[in-house]
Amino acid sequence: MTIDTEIFQTLVKMPESLKKEILHYAEYLLEKHAKIESSQEQLEQLHGYGSWAGQIIMSDDFDEPLEL
């Protein structure tokens, strides 16, 4: 049985008032998900992967023990 079938079978058993609440919550979740995806896409466009390439330089003795 798929999750869609389980959701549908559960919804069929509910009174109309609960179905309305579920609809409102589902719409809220979709809107929230769209905002999260949008903000992640904006960050990728602003900074993109590898946007700091060549801008961070480490000294040659980075791995050497520190002097005490």
C-alpha positions, 0 to 999 in steps of 0.5 A: 500500500502506498502512502497516497493510498493510506492518506486517502483511506484515512481522509475518507473516514474523517468528518468535514471539519477535520478535512478542512483542518488537514487541507489548511495544514497541507497548504501551509506545509507546501508554502513553507517548503516553497519558501525553504527551496527558494531561499536555498536557491537564492543562496546558491545564486549569490554564493554558488559552489566554489565561489571562494576558490582561489581566495583562501591561501594557506601557508606552506608550513600549515601542517608543521607543529607549533612552536611552544 
